[in-house]
Amino acid sequence: MRRICLALPTNRACAGAIADVAGEAAHAAAEFGVEVHLLVLDSSGPAALAEHTRTVRALPPAPGVVVHHLDEKRQGDFLRRTVRRAGVAEPERVLDLLLPDAVSYGACTNRAFLVAAALGCTSVHRRDSDSTYQLLDGKPVFPIRQELRSLGLRAADAVPGVTKSLLEPADAAKPVSLVGGSFIGELSVDVGEIRELDPDVYYDVVSLWAPPVWTEEQKRELVADSFTGGGTEPFTRDESVLGAPDIRRIDMCNLGLHHEVYERIPLPPATDTIGSDYFLLHVVLDATLPGVVHNRHIVNHYTPERRTGAGFTAYQVRFVKFLLSMLYLYPVYGGMTVTAGALLDEQHRVRVDAVLDMVRRSTGTDRAENVRRLTVIDRSYRQLGGKYAEFAEHLVPIRERLLDEAQADAEDFARLIEAWGPLVAAARTEELPEAAAPVPEAATG
């Protein structure tokens, strides 16, 4: 029986999301006859962890669904055994890249990939804890229905399952490696308030995401399109397109990936950096692997801590580090685009050595553009005033550190790519801890 991993990483209270995703798991098992491993990777504090454990224990049994609720201790135990068995260089450093002390969107998903390998899953389907499903006639609109119709099939065989095919004949024998949709609701990155306060400042800041060589017209198009997802129109009927995937219309809260992609290349393990988990979308597109983009969009919502006090500062630092990470990612994206189909071997698998070489070379990129980015951010946030001006002042003493971290993140990514093959092979031989974490003693009673 085909096994899949439906993964929900979280570091916040999200009992409702766990119950919702469990419903999607039960639907997938019942409708597609697959064995679904529902994986909750939980980095929450004691109170939220205890609530999640009670939620998991209260889930109604569903045929074909196995639930794994792993707190950080259980994740760490599994990873330590995997790293030790893999025999990689600098094992403690590699372990830190897989389970860092800070928030890392790439690292939490990399852990899901390794657990999926241990479970023998052929795909990972990722959801987020700050989102939920649309409803149609009172029933949830589950993205996994589109994902399981196509993912892993020979692309030519996936044509009957989509509403539109733009498949190039040269790609017909390649596997469908990615199936994804987007979201409706608030912007995926919490910068909407900047747009409301001053659209010109919003342009100045968000355009820092673009490659410096882009024209003003290209930058304006990017800014207008950025973080908007699937818009605001609710789901009424299925629409899906097979071909070279439009990755601007795919978000990590709504994504299925085939194992032949994520078992070869990990995600950047950068800490405190939003968007660090989108790298594989570029790999799939640039390697000319087919994908499906659909309209079963998830509903995005924000958690309140992003907008005030320490939560605001932490989130804005992650946004700034996202902008700085582009200095090292764009040379890789550009190189993969030029290389295109040559990124694949004869079995249509991504050539790890080619990607690794590009990432290594990117680490030597001159920092001048990132210095300019920080200058623009400082000026723009001070112009907005209030908490934004206070944040600009917060950045002043840590500017050099942020520049260093952006480069170090690129170097760490190269280190992890080099270790990834042995880590995946080792994970396949490991057993997972018990499926559900116990309620922490301090939170019981």
Buried (B, 14 or more C-beta within 10 A) or exposed (E): EBBBBBBBBBBBBBBEBBBBBBBBBBBBBBEBEBBBBBBBBBBBEEEBBBBBBEBBEEBEEBEBBBBBBBBBEBBBBBBBBBBEBBEBEEBEBBBBBBBBEEBBBBBBBBBBBBBBBBBEBBBBBBBBBBBBBBEEEEEBBBBBBBBBBBBBBBBBEBBEBBEEBBBEEEBBEBBBBBBBBBBBBBBBBBBEBBBEBBEEBBBBBBBBBBBBEBEEEEBBEBBEEBBBBBEEEEBEEBBBBBBBBBBBBBBBBBBBBBBBBBBBBBBBBBBBBBBBBBBBBBBBBBBBBBBBBBBBBBBBEBBEEBEEEEBBBBBBBBBBBBBBBBBBBBBBBBBBEEBEEEBBEEEBBBBBEBBBBBBBBBBEBEBEBBBEBBEBBBEBBBBBEEBBBEBBEBBEEEBEEBBEBBBEBBBBBBBBBBBBBBBBBBBBEBEBBEBBBEBBEEBEE
